Amino acid sequence: MADNETWDDQTLFERIIQHLELPPETTRRGFIRFSVGTAVILPAFSAFAAPAAPLIITEDAEGLIVTDSTRCVGCKRCELVCTEFNDGKAQPSLARIKVSRNYNFGPKGQQLGVGRDGAGEFGNLRIIQDTCKQCPHPVPCATACPNSAIVRDEKTGARVVDVKKCTGCRFCQRACPWEMTVFDEATSKASKCFLCNGAPECAANCSTGAIKYVAWRDLSRSVPVRTAIMPAVFGRDPRTAGCVACHQIK
């Protein structure tokens, strides 16, 4: 769906039914009964009562970056080439791929008990690389941005920050479930992985082949999140009011 295209009530209802993989003969009364029984959040289902509010569907990206933790040796070369290519400086804290924060104790550090779930260097001896998932609709960081500064790149489909619109509010950082949006204190601008215009530098420069650029697939439902998303992400904007019917706030 194009950014300026809208759906009427019936089309939106059919889209939700397809997304939830319900029988096509499901009625609205039946859907509400199903929603209550499965804890689907209904307040924003009021999109049916407000057909004038356009529901914007962001098309999926063309590709994304995936990693193989069994190959990673923790050299952090990917972080350096990311910032040198994008920012003109070697500053791992700004890297759009994250290795350093997982180097010693895995995702979120020792406080979560890495040995318990087996992830991380001191759990299964692997080094975890965090990457942007190039989320499908609704894109949390883009939805949270009050200035519509995160848009879809026409060439790659990657979600990219328009620095001209970014005001440095950092809402996008709070909205990303994997904490992959970065913020440059020197420029007061946010940034995120935009796939280096279709040729990711991290993948090209990984000496062990632990990073690959592949065709897009939805990883947002299968990769454990690092933090709970900002509750205001879904339903705060009339453009995404209908999203809550399919996406539960965590």
C-alpha positions as CSV (number, residue, x, y, z in Angstrom):
1,M,0.0,0.0,0.0
2,A,1.3,3.5,-0.9
3,D,1.8,6.0,1.9
4,N,-1.1,8.1,0.7
5,E,-3.6,5.2,0.2
6,T,-6.4,4.7,2.7
7,W,-8.8,1.8,3.4
8,D,-12.5,1.8,4.0
9,D,-14.0,-0.1,7.0
10,Q,-14.6,-3.4,5.1
11,T,-11.2,-3.5,3.5
12,L,-9.5,-2.8,6.9
13,F,-11.6,-5.5,8.6
14,E,-10.7,-8.1,5.9
15,R,-7.0,-7.1,6.2
16,I,-7.1,-7.8,10.0
17,I,-8.9,-11.1,9.5
18,Q,-6.2,-12.2,7.0
19,H,-3.4,-11.1,9.3
20,L,-4.9,-13.2,12.2
21,E,-5.4,-16.1,9.9
22,L,-9.1,-16.3,10.8
23,P,-11.7,-18.0,8.6
24,P,-12.8,-15.5,5.9
25,E,-16.4,-16.0,6.9
26,T,-15.7,-14.5,10.4
27,T,-18.1,-11.7,11.2
28,R,-17.3,-8.6,13.2
29,R,-19.3,-9.9,16.2
30,G,-17.2,-13.1,15.9
31,F,-14.0,-11.2,15.7
32,I,-14.8,-9.2,18.8
33,R,-15.6,-12.4,20.7
34,F,-12.3,-13.9,19.4
35,S,-10.4,-10.7,20.4
36,V,-11.7,-10.8,24.0
37,G,-10.8,-14.5,24.3
38,T,-7.2,-14.0,23.1
39,A,-6.5,-10.7,24.8
40,V,-6.3,-8.7,21.6
41,I,-6.5,-5.1,22.6
42,L,-9.7,-3.5,21.3
43,P,-9.7,0.2,22.1
44,A,-8.0,1.1,18.8
45,F,-10.4,-1.2,17.0
46,S,-12.4,2.0,17.0
47,A,-10.6,2.7,13.7
48,F,-13.8,1.2,12.2
49,A,-15.7,4.1,13.8
50,A,-13.3,6.6,12.3
51,P,-12.9,5.7,8.6
52,A,-11.5,9.1,7.8
53,A,-8.2,8.3,9.6
54,P,-5.9,6.8,7.0
55,L,-4.1,3.6,7.9
56,I,-0.6,3.8,6.5
57,I,1.1,0.5,5.6
58,T,4.9,0.7,5.3
59,E,6.2,-1.7,2.6
60,D,8.7,-4.2,3.7
61,A,12.4,-3.7,3.1
62,E,14.2,-5.4,0.2
63,G,16.8,-7.0,2.5
64,L,18.2,-7.1,6.0
65,I,21.4,-8.0,7.9
66,V,21.6,-11.4,9.7
67,T,24.4,-12.7,11.8
68,D,25.9,-16.1,12.8
69,S,27.1,-16.0,16.4
70,T,29.0,-19.3,15.9
71,R,31.4,-17.5,13.6
72,C,31.8,-14.2,15.5
73,V,35.2,-13.8,17.2
74,G,34.4,-10.4,18.7
75,C,36.9,-8.4,16.7
76,K,34.3,-5.6,16.5
77,R,35.6,-4.7,13.0
78,C,31.9,-4.4,11.9
79,E,31.3,-1.6,14.5
80,L,34.3,0.4,13.3
81,V,33.6,0.2,9.5
82,C,29.9,1.1,10.3
83,T,30.8,4.3,11.9
84,E,33.7,5.2,9.6
85,F,31.4,4.8,6.6
86,N,28.4,6.5,8.1
87,D,29.9,9.1,10.4
88,G,33.5,9.5,9.3
89,K,34.8,8.5,12.7
90,A,35.6,5.3,14.6
91,Q,33.1,5.4,17.4
92,P,31.5,2.0,18.3
93,S,28.8,3.5,20.4
94,L,27.3,4.9,17.2
95,A,27.5,1.6,15.3
96,R,24.2,0.3,13.9
97,I,25.4,-3.2,14.6
98,K,26.1,-4.0,18.3
99,V,28.8,-6.4,19.5
100,S,30.5,-4.5,22.3
101,R,27.5,-4.5,24.6
102,N,27.2,-8.3,24.4
103,Y,30.9,-9.1,24.5
104,N,31.3,-10.1,28.1
105,F,27.9,-11.3,29.3
106,G,25.5,-11.5,26.3
107,P,22.4,-9.5,25.8
108,K,21.5,-7.1,28.6
109,G,24.4,-8.1,30.8
110,Q,25.0,-10.4,33.6
111,Q,22.0,-9.1,35.6
112,L,19.6,-11.2,33.5
113,G,21.5,-14.5,34.2
114,V,22.9,-15.2,30.8
115,G,23.9,-18.7,31.9
116,R,20.3,-19.5,32.5
117,D,19.2,-19.1,28.9
118,G,22.5,-20.1,27.3
119,A,23.0,-16.9,25.4
120,G,26.3,-14.9,25.3
121,E,30.0,-15.5,25.8
122,F,29.7,-16.8,29.4
123,G,26.6,-18.9,28.6
124,N,27.2,-20.8,25.4
125,L,30.6,-19.1,24.6
126,R,29.1,-17.3,21.7
127,I,29.2,-13.5,21.1
128,I,25.9,-12.1,20.2
129,Q,25.6,-9.5,17.4
130,D,22.5,-7.2,17.6
131,T,21.2,-5.8,14.3
132,C,18.3,-3.8,13.0
133,K,15.3,-6.0,12.1
134,Q,14.0,-3.6,9.4
135,C,10.6,-4.2,11.0
136,P,7.4,-4.7,9.0
137,H,4.4,-2.5,9.5
138,P,3.9,-1.0,12.0
139,V,7.5,0.1,12.3
140,P,7.9,1.0,16.1
141,C,10.6,3.7,15.6
142,A,8.8,5.4,12.7
143,T,5.5,5.3,14.5
144,A,6.9,6.8,17.6
145,C,8.6,9.7,15.8
146,P,6.5,12.9,16.2
147,N,8.1,14.4,13.1
148,S,7.8,11.6,10.7
149,A,11.6,11.6,10.4
150,I,11.9,7.8,9.9
151,V,10.9,6.9,6.3
152,R,11.3,4.1,3.9
153,D,14.3,4.4,1.5
154,E,13.1,4.1,-2.0
155,K,16.1,2.0,-3.2
156,T,16.4,-0.6,-0.4
157,G,13.2,-0.2,1.5
158,A,15.3,0.2,4.7
159,R,13.9,2.4,7.4
160,V,16.1,5.5,7.5
161,V,16.3,8.6,9.6
162,D,15.8,11.9,7.7
163,V,18.2,14.1,9.6
164,K,16.5,17.2,8.2
165,K,13.4,16.3,10.1
166,C,15.0,14.8,13.2
167,T,14.8,17.1,16.2
168,G,16.7,14.9,18.6
169,C,13.8,13.9,20.8
170,R,15.0,10.3,21.0
171,F,11.5,8.8,21.0
172,C,12.7,6.4,18.4
173,Q,15.4,5.0,20.8
174,R,12.7,4.3,23.4
175,A,10.4,2.7,20.8
176,C,12.9,0.1,19.3
177,P,12.4,-3.2,21.1
178,W,16.0,-4.1,20.3
179,E,17.5,-0.7,21.2
180,M,19.1,-0.5,17.8
181,T,18.5,3.3,17.2
182,V,21.6,5.3,18.0
183,F,22.0,9.0,19.0
184,D,25.0,11.2,18.2
185,E,25.4,13.7,21.0
186,A,27.7,15.8,18.8
187,T,25.0,16.4,16.2
188,S,21.9,15.8,18.3
189,K,20.6,13.5,15.6
190,A,19.3,9.9,15.7
191,S,20.4,7.3,13.3
192,K,19.8,3.7,12.5
193,C,20.8,1.0,10.0
194,F,19.8,1.9,6.4
195,L,21.7,-1.1,4.9
196,C,24.4,1.3,3.5
197,N,22.3,1.8,0.3
198,G,22.1,-1.9,-0.3
199,A,25.8,-2.9,0.3
200,P,26.3,-3.1,4.1
201,E,29.8,-2.3,5.1
202,C,29.7,-4.6,8.1
203,A,28.9,-7.6,6.0
204,A,31.5,-6.7,3.4
205,N,34.2,-6.3,6.0
206,C,33.5,-9.2,8.3
207,S,36.6,-11.4,8.3
208,T,34.9,-14.6,9.4
209,G,31.7,-14.4,7.4
210,A,29.5,-14.0,10.5
211,I,27.5,-11.2,8.9
212,K,25.3,-11.6,5.8
213,Y,23.0,-9.4,3.8
214,V,20.0,-11.5,2.7
215,A,16.5,-11.1,1.3
216,W,14.1,-9.6,3.8
217,R,12.1,-11.8,6.1
218,D,10.2,-10.9,9.3
219,L,12.5,-11.4,12.3
220,S,10.6,-9.1,14.5
221,R,8.4,-12.0,15.8
222,S,11.2,-14.5,16.4
223,V,14.1,-12.5,17.9
224,P,13.8,-11.9,21.7
225,V,13.4,-8.2,22.5
226,R,15.9,-6.3,24.7
227,T,13.3,-3.9,26.2
228,A,9.6,-3.3,26.3
229,I,8.4,-0.9,23.7
230,M,7.0,2.5,24.5
231,P,3.3,2.1,25.1
232,A,2.4,5.1,23.0
233,V,3.8,3.5,19.9
234,F,0.5,1.9,18.8
235,G,-2.7,3.9,18.8
236,R,-1.2,7.3,19.6
237,D,-1.4,8.4,16.0
238,P,-4.7,8.2,14.1
239,R,-2.7,6.8,11.1
240,T,-2.0,3.7,13.1
241,A,-5.1,3.4,15.2
242,G,-6.1,0.2,13.5
243,C,-2.7,-1.4,14.3
244,V,-3.7,-2.3,17.9
245,A,-6.2,-4.8,16.7
246,C,-3.3,-7.0,15.5
247,H,-0.4,-5.8,17.6
248,Q,-0.5,-6.1,21.4
249,I,1.2,-3.5,23.5
250,K,3.9,-5.1,25.6
